[in-house]
Amino acid sequence: MSKIATDFGIEEALKELGLNKINNGTSTGKDWFSEGDIIESYSPVDGVLIGKVKTTTKEDYEKVITTAQKGFKTWRTMPAPQRGEVVRKFNDELRRLKEPLGKLVSYEMGKSYQEGLGEVQEMIDICDFAVGLSRQLHGLTMHSERPGHRMYEQYHPLGVVGIISAFNFPVAVWSWNTALAWVCGDACIWKGSEKTPMTSVACQNIAARVFTENGVPEGISCLITGDYTVGEFMTKDDRVPLISATGSIRMGKIVAQAVAARLGKSLLELGGNNAIIVTPDANIKNTVIGAVFGAVGTCGQRCTSTRRLIVHEDVYDKVKNAIVDAYKQIRIGNPLDENNHVGPLIDKDAVKNYLNALEKVKEEGGNILVEGGVLEGEGYESGCYVKPAIAEAKNHFDIVQHETFGPVLYILKYKGDLQNALDMQNGVRQGLSSAIMTNNLREAERFLSVEGSDCGIANVNIGTSGAEIGGAFGGEKETGGGRESGSDAWKIYMRRQTNTINYTTELPLAQGIKFDL
């Protein structure tokens, strides 16, 4: 272990989470096994090897899916409130292990320790939500057009749910899906990111222990590990009726086609190109706070990160200068040190993409306001630390139209009416998160109206990132259209059934059709 890992208790955290130097990356709950190749997980914080994880083979996967199918047949018959009680006990363990799991998230992914703790808190919150939901899986009762008949709808467990999650939220997104799917009566197979395999194993360790202690059948929480080929085991498998996939738009299109080809269901949470509109009536101080955190939080590697700042010409210079001044105060370094604001990018490939984006915006005529670059020297040995950058640009630039998954903020100017800003905001292919900064009620309501933001999330006087459990999370257009977490997102993990009961001695037909024998 490195000095950073020693000083910040990483070795102790790994022990608490039941992690070894070499870990099996395939699990059906009680049983752990893997016959595949080794993935080595290096921390972007200091470049040190955290541990190794064995990947899942096709033979391993067959054992997983068979066990999950078998376990589902028992789990689905358990009353939903009893399933909720198991999730509550899982949640108790998350509360107990919040600090070590938050440290591992920070160390393996590179986000700040506070954000790592926040991610585990999201797991805790969605479990709380799911426990309450376990007593509210409701249907509807309707009046039949036929006398002596009763009609109603009910929801049944869907089956085996496949979950593919990304490196930037290595634990939270899995829990958004599993907590709801579990109380709905489904079994889950999770393929976490191959860039953060240790956190996946840690979470499965917790779930496996709790489920075993509470007599849950094996196969309700399963883990598979590896690259995209392992994910294809599920996307092409008609024994998995729902695939929930979080990642890039490119990945999402591949998953959508594979699942649609077998007429399965997809829940897609893909890229974002999120904007904050700043009107002349905006509170500048709050704008700066929201924009800076949105742009540099998680080193710009959130799907809800602020990519574009669309500012009215009347306040453009004031906002631009305030944002540039704020960037001078950003502290970059070891994310486990809570004095720092920004940690590293996930790996060297992410650094290359970040540098390419800066070159591209220059080529297209953009003006760099805050220079980027890779940090070197003591504390930056991993080569993954970069400087958050700001560029003046145009909305039609190709680089602005695409998601830059790194700390690059594009400042755009708009003139005249709010509609011009809305046209710019909506004028991209992604539709995840959006925000407006204004103290003008008419502008706020217009932004939220049917003619306003076309995104799945639209905020007033807060930034684009930091969604809460309770509201459905997801976006439109090439963001995929999926919804996870709160509200009625639970319905996608269940199959809907309409029932009609005739309690008379006659058999009248619908629509008044006569069919006498």
C-alpha positions, 0 to 999 in steps of 0.5 A, spaced: 500 500 500 502 507 498 503 512 503 496 515 501 492 509 502 496 508 509 495 515 511 487 515 509 485 508 512 484 504 505 487 497 507 483 497 513 477 499 509 478 493 504 479 488 510 472 491 513 469 490 506 471 483 505 476 484 500 482 480 498 488 481 494 485 477 488 477 476 488 473 472 485 468 477 480 462 472 479 457 470 485 450 468 486 450 470 493 452 464 497 457 461 492 463 465 489 467 463 483 471 465 477 475 462 471 476 468 467 482 472 466 485 477 471 483 485 472 487 489 475 484 495 479 489 501 479 487 507 483 487 513 479 489 517 486 496 514 486 497 509 481 497 503 486 494 497 485 488 496 489 487 488 488 485 483 482 479 480 480 477 474 476 473 475 470 466 471 468 467 466 463 461 464 459 460 457 463 460 462 469 455 466 467 450 460 465 451 458 472 449 465 475 443 465 470 441 458 472 441 460 479 438 466 479 432 463 475 431 458 480 432 463 486 427 468 483 421 462 483 422 462 491 423 470 492 417 472 488 412 468 492 415 472 499 410 477 500 413 484 498 413 487 505 418 481 507 422 482 501 422 490 504 425 487 511 431 484 507 432 490 504 432 494 510 437 489 513 441 490 507 441 498 509 443 497 516 449 494 513 450 500 509 449 505 514 455 501 518 460 500 513 458 507 510 465 510 511 469 504 509 465 503 502 465 511 501 473 511 502 473 505 497 469 509 492 473 515 492 480 511 492 478 506 486 474 511 482 477 518 484 472 522 486 472 526 493 471 523 499 465 527 501 462 525 494 464 517 496 460 518 502 454 521 498 454 516 493 453 511 499 448 515 502 444 515 496 444 507 497 442 508 504 436 513 501 434 508 496 433 502 500 429 507 505 425 508 499 424 501 497 422 499 504 416 504 504 415 502 497 414 494 499 407 496 502 405 500 496 406 496 490 399 498 488 394 497 482 388 500 480 380 498 480 376 500 474 368 500 473 367 494 468 362 496 462 358 489 463 354 488 469 356 483 475 364 484 473 370 487 476 376 489 473 383 491 476 390 491 474 396 488 478 403 488 478 407 481 478 415 480 479 418 481 472 424 476 473 431 476 472 433 483 471 440 485 468 444 491 471 450 494 467 453 500 471 458 505 469 465 507 473 463 514 475 457 512 480 460 505 481 455 503 487 449 508 487 446 506 480 446 499 482 443 500 488 437 504 485 436 498 480 437 493 485 433 496 491 427 497 487 427 490 483 428 486 490 422 489 493 418 488 486 420 480 487 426 480 482 432 477 482 438 481 479 445 480 475 450 486 476 455 487 471 459 493 474 464 497 470 471 493 469 474 500 471 472 499 478 471 492 480 473 492 487 467 496 489 462 491 485 465 485 489 465 489 496 457 491 495 456 484 493 460 481 499 455 485 503 448 483 500 451 476 500 452 476 507 445 479 509 441 475 504 444 468 507 443 470 514 436 472 512 434 465 508 434 469 502 434 464 496 441 464 492 441 467 486 437 474 488 443 478 488 448 476 483 455 479 480 459 478 474 465 482 472 469 483 465 468 488 459 463 489 454 463 481 452 461 479 459 455 485 458 453 481 452 451 475 455 445 478 458 443 483 453 443 477 448 439 473 453 432 472 452 432 469 460 433 476 462 427 480 460 430 487 462 436 490 461 438 497 465 444 500 462 448 506 464 453 509 460 455 512 454 450 513 448 454 509 443 454 503 448 446 505 449 445 504 442 448 497 442 445 495 448 438 497 445 439 494 439 441 487 442 435 487 447 430 490 442 432 484 437 429 479 442 423 484 444 426 485 451 425 491 455 431 496 456 432 502 461 437 506 458 441 512 462 446 515 457 450 521 456 448 528 458 450 535 455 447 539 461 446 547 461 445 552 466 441 558 463 443 565 466 438 570 465 439 578 467 435 576 473 440 571 476 443 571 483 450 571 481 453 568 487 448 562 487 450 561 479 457 561 481 456 555 486 452 551 482 456 552 475 462 550 479 460 544 482 456 542 476 462 543 472 468 540 476 464 535 481 467 528 480 472 531 475 466 533 470 465 525 470 457 525 472 452 524 466 449 530 470 455 535 470 454 542 467 457 542 460 454 549 458 453 555 461 448 559 457 449 567 459 445 573 457 449 578 454 447 583 459 450 579 465 455 575 460 462 579 463 460 579 470 458 572 470 464 570 466 469 574 470 466 571 477 466 564 474 474 565 472 475 568 479 472 562 482 476 557 478 482 560 481 480 557 488 479 550 486 484 545 490 486 539 486 489 533 489 488 527 493 481 526 493 481 523 500 484 529 503 477 533 504 481 540 503 481 538 496 475 540 491 477 535 485 481 529 484 483 525 478 480 523 472 479 515 472 485 513 467 489 515 462 484 514 456 480 519 460 486 524 460 487 523 452 479 525 451 480 531 455 486 534 452 483 532 445 476 536 447 481 542 449 484 542 442 478 541 438 475 547 441 481 551 439 480 548 432 473 550 432 475 557 434 473 557 441 477 562 446 480 558 452 479 562 458 482 558 464 487 553 461 487 546 462 493 541 462 495 535 466 498 536 472 505 533 474 510 532 480 509 530 487 502 528 489 500 527 481 504 521 479 498 517 477 498 522 471 490 522 471 490 529 475 488 535 470 486 542 471 479 544 470 478 548 464 473 554 461 472 555 454 468 561 450 465 557 445 459 557 440 453 552 441 454 549 434 461 547 435 462 539 434 465 539 440 460 542 444 454 538 441 458 532 444 459 530 451 465 532 454 466 527 460 471 531 463 472 538 467 471 542 461 466 548 461 463 551 455 461 558 456 456 561 451 452 568 450 445 569 448 441 575 446 434 578 447 429 573 449 429 567 453 427 563 447 433 564 444 437 561 450 432 555 450 433 554 443 441 553 445 439 549 451 435 544 447 439 544 441 443 538 442 442 531 442 442 529 449 436 531 454 438 529 461 439 535 466 438 542 465 437 549 470 435 556 470 438 561 474 433 567 475 429 571 480 423 572 475 417 568 476 415 568 469 422 566 466 422 560 471 415 558 469 416 558 462 423 554 463 418 549 466 413 549 461 411 545 455 415 550 451 421 550 455 426 545 457 426 538 453 430 535 459 428 529 463 430 534 469 429 541 469 431 545 475 430 552 478 436 556 482 440 550 483 445 546 478 444 540 474 447 535 478 445 532 485 439 529 484 435 526 490 432 520 491 424 520 490 424 524 484 425 519 477 431 520 474 433 520 467 433 524 460 430 524 453 432 524 446 439 520 446 439 520 453 435 514 453 428 515 456 429 511 462 427 513 469 430 510 475 430 511 483 424 514 485 416 516 483 413 510 480 420 508 477 418 501 480 413 499 475 419 497 470 421 492 474 414 488 474 409 486 469 403 489 468 396 485 468 389 486 467 384 482 470 376 481 469 372 477 474 365 475 472 361 473 478 354 472 475 351 466 472 351 469 465 357 471 460 355 477 457 361 480 451 364 486 451 362 492 446 355 489 447 357 483 442 351 477 441 354 470 440 348 466 442 349 458 441 
